[in-house]
Amino acid sequence: MRWLLPLVVTALLATLSGRCEACDTPDADDPMYAVKVRQAVPKNSKNPDDQRLSPILVATRDGNGILKGVCELTELEPDGPPRMVPLIQIEAGNFAAIKGNDEVVLGVSDKLPKNWQPVSQLMISFHQNDIPNESDLKAMGVKHVETYLPGSYMIVEPINNTIDAQLVKKLVDNKKMTYAAPHVSMKAVP
């Protein structure tokens, strides 16, 4: 129930500011949440296309949000080691949609760390004999960064520099893409 107070306060502020709750994408003022997701989408998922997406992208799409980055957060897993979780910006009105997807979402927190890593690239997999061309990438709303043929995947960036629900829907619409996930560069500290 601790998550309810920020939701009520955000909804009240949105009402007072006259902001539209039915807008398509979050405003810069919309709250960001740390979202603990499963390691993989369950095989018996209600939406078969979800098997082609990482749980992070499913949560972003279902919350009609924007994937902003990742952080290490212990609050969502107090008994275990810190785990990298996505930071998703969503409108207050879409909070129930992201929280209610128990196929993918395991927990949501509004307590965010000061330090987090932005995510600006995606990794998409494809069949080696069916590589997406420039036209396919443009239809998906992404541009090519790098291709790894032995592993049959490529790194791409959104054309509009935003990993949001609309981009995720475009990715799923292209059948050449077999799997998509955020590309996060990690540094090992010596």
Buried (B, 14 or more C-beta within 10 A) or exposed (E): EEBEEBBEEBBEEBEEEEBEEEEEBBEEEBBBBBBBBBEEBEEEBEBEBBBBBBBBBBBBBBBBBBBBBBBBBEBBBEEEEEBBBBBBBBBBBBBEBBBEBEBBBBBBBBEBEEEBBEBBBBBBBBEEEEEBEEEBBBBBBBEBBEBEEEEBBBBBBBEEEBBBBBBBEBBBEBEBBBBBBBBBEEEEEE
